[in-house]
Amino acid sequence: MSKSLNSIYTLNYNPEEDFLYGVIAIPARKALEKEKINSLEKLSDYSEKEIMQLHGFGKNTIEKLKNHMKENQVFFKEIE
C-alpha cells in the first residue's frame, strides 16, 4: 500500500516554503516567492494594487488573501 499524502506532506512541511499553502493557488504563491514575499509582514509592505499586478493574482485570489490577512490582523499598505 502507498503512503497517504498527508503523511508525506507532514514530513516535508517547511513553513517558509509553504507560505499561504491552502489559501491561494500555486501560481500566485510562486509569484510571491519570486518577489521574496514569504510572510504576512512582508506582504503588508505592498499595496493591493502592487500584488494584483503579479502573475496568478485576480479578484478571487486577492479576496482569499485579504480574508486570510484580516484573520491574522494584517493589511495591505495604503496608497497615499
Secondary structure by P-SEA (a helix, b strand, c coil): ccccaaaaaaaacccccccccccccaaaaaaaaaaccccccccccccaaaaaacccccaaaaaaaaaaaaaacccccccc
